[in-house]
Amino acid sequence: MRAARVLAVVAVSLGGGHAATAEAHVRSGTVAVDFRAHVDAAPAGVGVRIDPSDRALRLIAPRAARVVVLGSQGEPVRRLAPGVSATFHDARLRPPAPGIERRRWTVPLVVGRRSVALTGSVERVDAPPAWPWLPLVAPLLAAALWDRALVALGALAAAATLATATVFALDDAASTGTLIESADEAAFTLVALAFLVRGRGMVRAAAVGALGTLAIFAGLTKATALTRGVVLAAVPDTAARALVVLALAAGTAAMVSAVRCFLYSEQ
């Protein structure tokens, strides 16, 4: 299902159309957040999911019973017929106050005739320091000063763009906007790669510059992965951050290398 959705969005993106979603909740397009929500206990038979991007709560009522969501004063605020699902935001899943690492939440429910409770917590997750990425960045920037590295840097920038676009697009929390953005990045990268492979001279240098620009763009659109604690990607957080750093560093190196090539050609 996920692969089919990605392919559909790719087709819409390349065709210039607008994708629509049948889900009641429109995802936020966020690629990284500062908080992680957990479900600690759920009533038997009730399906529960929390969207990691904006903590929207999704409930699925059991087939044999309706579910009523109660407010803070015990009043009904939402009703689900048997077998029906609903996704909504509940203020009780708000993040902890500044200086507090975790806060617990409770959402009272009535399932059939039973009064039960859905409980969980929201924890703050700090981003790791940025300095460990320097060993990855420094060699790439230094390689930009080596004339023979032009093609290799362009290819590396292309690989970083494709990998970065893919891991964020394949995450379950990816919005339609993220999918379209990733599809566009991949499409333009493949076109520039074709010029890199088949072109010669300044055409190849221009392709490297284009690939560098695309890699920088891909990295910048996902840069919050470096400043927030939870990364919404299809790979572990550290791997996703490494790809973002690689896209930014390889893209910058490719751009510098291409500019140097153009400058030397005019001398």
N, C-alpha and C positions, 0 to 999 in steps of 0.2 A: 504493500500500500504506500509506504514512504517513497519507494523508487518511482512508482507511478505518479505520485504527486509532484516529485521533482521533474520528471520528464514532461508533465503537463505544463508546469510553470516555465520550463525552458522553451517549449513551443510557443507559449503566449508571449514570453519576453522577446523572442526573436521576431515574432510577428507583429510586435508593437501594440498588442492588445492589453487588456486589463484582466488579471486573474480574480476570480471570486471564490469565496470559501463558503461551505455549507455549515460550518461550525457557528454556534451561537456566540462564542467568544472570539474576538479578533485579537490575535497575538500582538505583542507590543513591538517586535522588531529589535528588542534589546539583545546584545551579544554577551553581556557580562553584568553581574549584579553584586551587591554588597551583602546580601542576606540569603540564607538557605532555610526553607520551610520544611518541617517534618510532620508526618502523621504518626502519633504514638499509639493511638488506639481508635479503631473504627467499629461501629456496630456490625454484627454479623449480617451478611447479605447485602450491605450497602457498599457500592464501589466508590472509591475516593481517589482523586488525583489533584495535586497542586501544581499549577503551571509555574515552573521555576523562574520565568522571566518577570512576572508581576504578581505572583502569589494568588492568582485567581483559583477559586475552589470549584472543582467539578465533582458533582455527586451523581451516582447512578442508583436509582431506586430498585429494590428487588422486584422480581416479576409478580410476586404474590402480595405485595404490600405497598401502600403509598408512603411517602416521606414528607414530613413537615419540618421546615427549618424554623427554629424559634429565635426571636430577638433577645436582647439583653434583659428585657422585662417579661420574658416568657410569651410574648405575642407572636403569632405566626407571621413570618415575613416571606416565606416561599413554600410552595406546595409542588410536589412531584408525584405524578400518577405512577402506578406500578410499571416498572420497566423503562421509565423515562429518565433522561439525564438532563442536567442543567449546569451551566458554568457561570459563575458570578463572583464578584468581589465582596468580601466580608471584612469589615473594619477590625474584627477581632484577630485577623491574621496580620495585623500591622507589625512593623519591625520594632525591636526594642529601642528604648530611648537612648540618647547619647551617653556613653559610659557604661552601658549595660550590655553584656555579651549575649544574653538569651532571655527570651520571655515566652511563657507558656500561654496557650490559648485553648478555649473550650467553646464548641458550638453545640448547643443542645438541639436534639432532634426528637421527633416522634415517628417511630417506624411501626406502621400498623396501629396497634394500641399500646406499644411500649415506649416509655420515655427513656431515652438513652442519650449518650453524649459522644461527640467526636472531639478528640483531644490531640494536641500536638504542640510544637514549639517553633519559634523562628530564632535563628542564631545569626550573629554577625560573623562574617568571614573576612579577614583582612587580606589584602593583596600582598604577595611576596615582594621582597626588595628587587630593584631592577639591576643592580650592579652585577649579578652573576651572568647576565647576558653579554657583558663586554667581550669575553673571549670569542663569542660568535660574531660580534659586529666588527671588531678591529681587523681581523684578517681580510674580510670582504672589502672594507673600505681601503685597505692597503692595496688589494688586488686591482682596484680601479686605476691605479697609477702604472700598471703593467700593460703595455700595448697589446700583448698577445692574449690578454684575458677578456677581450671584448665579447667574443662569441660565447665563451663559457659563462660570463656574467649574465648575458642575455638569456641563455638557457636556464640558468639557476633562478633568475627572476621569474621566468615563465613557470617553472616548476613550483616555486613558492606561491605564486598567485593561484595556480590551479589547486594546490593542496589546501591553501587557506580557504578559498571559496568553497571547496568541497566539504571540509570538516564542519564549517559553520552552517552550511545549507542542509546537511544531513542530520543535524540535531533535531530532536522532537519538538524543541521549543522555537524553532526557526519560523519566522513570520513569512507571509507571502512576499513582502518587500525584500526580506533577506534572500529568499530564493531567487527572485528576479535579479537582484543585484549580483548575486553569485553567478547566475547564468550569463549575465552580460559580461562580467569579468572573464569568465571562461571563454566565451565566444570571441571577444576581442583579442584575448591572449593567443588563441589558436590561429587567428588571422595573422597576427604579428609574427608568430612562430613560423608560419609558412614563408613569409618574406625573409626571415632570418635564415631559413634553410636554403631557399632558392635564390636569394638575392646576392649581390656582390657589391663591394666597395661601399659607397655612401648609402646605398639602399639597405645594406646589412646594418650599417651603423644607425640608420634611422629606425630600423626594426628593434635594435637593442634599446634605443632611447624610448621607444613606445612601450616595450616590455618593462623597462624600468619604471616608467610612469604608471603603468597598470599595477605593478607590484606595490609601489608606494601608496596608490589609491586603496588597494585591497588591505594593506596594513593599517592605514589611517582609519578606514571605516570599522576596523576591528580593534582599534587601539585601546578601547576601554578594557579589553582582556588583560592588559598590563597594569591597570590601576584599580581593578576590582577583584574581589576574592573568589567569586564563583564564575567560571567561564561556561557559557552555554554552547558547547560544541560536541561533536560526535566522538571525540577522543579525550583522554584525560587533560585536566587543566594545564599541566606543565607542557604537554605536547602541543596544545593549541597556542599557548603563549610563544613557544619556540617557533612555530610557523609564522606568527605575526611578526616577531622580531626578524626572522629570516626574510620575510617579504619586504619589510622596511629597509633592512641593511642591503640585501641583494638589489632591490630596486634603486636605492641611492647609488650604489656602486656602479650599476649598469648605466644610470643616467650620467654619472661623472665620466665614465669611460667613453660613452657616446659623444659627449660634448668635447672631450679631449681629441677624439678622432676627427670631428668636424673642424676644430680649431687648427689642428696640424695640417689638414687638407688645404686650408686657405693660405698657408704660409709658402 
